Amino acid sequence: MTQPMNWTLEDADREFFVRELDSFVPKKIFDAHAHWYAAAHFPDDSRPLLVGTGPPVAGYETFRRQMEELLPGRPATHGLVFPFPNARVDVAAANQFLYDELKNAPGCRGQMLITPATSPDAIRDAVRDHKIVGLKCYHVYSPRRPTFESPIEEYLTEDQAAVAHDLGLSITLHIVRLRALADVVNQRTIVAWCRKYPNMRLILAHAARGFNPHHTIEGIGSLKGLENVWFDTSVVCDSGAIESIARTFGHRKILYGSDFPVTHMRGRCVALGDTFFWVDRENANFDIGYASLRLSLVGHEALRTLKVAALGLGWTDSQVEDVFYGNAAELYGIQQKTP
């Protein structure tokens, strides 16, 4: 069958939300992992797929409109946002776009995109001059090839961790290396820096890159006892990683994140062996014979995964509301008001 396109919502998607998610997703959300971008900041030949096929500018208003369509009845006015990392993006321009957009987004907080060359003074200046509460590093800025094999120190420097401690900043860290949190090299750096820099607020993206949940399940015990580490749920499509985090750290360390605009891609991540595979409309054969196979939007798939985790953990409505809003509000000192 012909698969629906990315960036489009069809009647089947709306029905999916009503059937699967409407009774689970709270009305008030703080999205702890979202990207804003302007396509002009990427060279034409290296734009990420979703940037190249999506709106040319995706700042606060586009984010609100797109997410409110994806999650009807949940105004997308609160979130932790940062630029879309790419090896060839104009980092300075992407950060300035973020700073400008944040001026009109009172419910949002921003993290500046950094590379290993970003100096502590540049970080201090951004915090002083703009509404910046943290840092977003990414492995594509590591000098190692392939960058997916990089230890943390090659794309987040210790000087940057130290300034995060000095200023009380958060850092959203997408760990790499083949086995993610099960990798002892990653474990040692996270533990050492969290202990050395206790005022740094480390957010391990994608449930500690739990795209293969067995890596998070195996490695989560190595972080037990750390008080300055959190985990976002962005585009995780297997509940095992989230469940293992909750059983080790409790629900208060888990933050809902959408990973906008990845939310608007069709497909899902599947654990295979000791790695994972992103199934999408371009790389799989959907002519399976025994059923009409239709890909859902990643944003919906990830929310259904979080729902499965909540059911398995026996979370109360109040605990679910903490994950979607209260935990982030506490982390960033946001006064909670009744919607």
Secondary structure, 3 states (H helix, E strand, C coil): CCCCCCCCCCHHHHHHHHHHCCCCCCCCCCEEEEEEEEHHHCCHHHCCHHHHHCCCEECHHHHHHHHHHHCCCCCCCCEEEEECCCCCCCHHHHHHHHHHHHCCCCCEEEEEECCCCCCHHHHHHHHHHCCEEEEECCHHHCCCCCHHHCCHHHCCCHHHHHHHHHHCCEEEECCCCCCHHHCHHHHHHHHHHHHHCCCCEEEEHHHHHCCCHHHHHHHHHHHCCCCCEEEECCCCCCHHHHHHHHHHHCHHHEECCCCECHHHCEEEEEEECCEEEEEECCCCCCCCCCCCCCCCEHHHHHHHHHHHHHHHHCCCHHHHHHHHHHHHHHHCCCCCCCC
